């Protein structure tokens, strides 16, 4: 999902450059829409990574001074 966000950021930048070159507001609105979609995907990706536990306490095995 991060790769898709990066691709959307590149497309948004390309639309921004195109809007500046042509002076068209339509391309600028396209840039805004693409960037908002990319930001939502990035936020969703960050929240999904935060929710998934790396490993539980019981999976690590015994710890301590006398653990073998």
C-alpha positions in Angstrom: 0.0 0.0 0.0 3.0 2.3 0.6 4.1 1.8 -3.0 0.6 2.8 -4.2 0.8 5.9 -2.0 4.2 6.8 -3.5 2.9 6.3 -7.0 0.0 8.6 -6.2 2.4 11.2 -4.9 4.4 11.1 -8.1 1.2 11.4 -10.1 0.1 14.3 -8.0 3.4 16.1 -8.5 3.1 15.5 -12.3 -0.4 17.0 -12.2 0.9 20.0 -10.3 3.6 20.6 -12.8 1.1 20.2 -15.6 -1.3 22.7 -13.9 1.5 25.2 -13.5 2.6 24.9 -17.1 -0.8 25.1 -18.7 -2.4 27.4 -16.2 -5.5 25.1 -16.0 -7.4 24.9 -12.7 -8.7 21.4 -13.8 -5.3 19.9 -13.5 -4.8 21.5 -10.1 -8.0 20.0 -8.8 -6.9 16.7 -10.2 -3.6 17.1 -8.2 -5.6 17.8 -5.0 -7.8 14.8 -5.5 -4.9 12.5 -6.1 -3.0 13.8 -3.1 -6.0 13.4 -0.8 -6.5 9.8 -1.9 -2.8 9.2 -1.3 -3.0 10.7 2.2 -6.0 8.6 3.1 -4.2 5.4 1.9 -1.1 6.4 3.9 -3.1 7.0 7.0 -5.0 3.7 6.5 -1.7 1.9 6.1 -0.2 3.4 9.2 -3.2 2.6 11.3 -3.3 -1.0 10.1 0.4 -1.5 10.9 -0.2 -0.1 14.3 -3.0 -2.5 15.1 -1.3 -5.7 14.2 0.8 -7.0 17.1 4.3 -8.1 16.3 4.3 -11.0 18.6 2.4 -11.9 21.8 4.0 -12.3 25.2 3.4 -16.1 25.2 5.2 -16.7 21.9 8.5 -15.4 23.1 9.1 -18.2 25.6 10.4 -18.0 29.1 12.6 -15.2 30.0 14.6 -14.5 33.1 17.7 -15.6 34.9 16.9 -19.3 35.1 15.4 -19.8 31.6 17.2 -22.2 29.4 
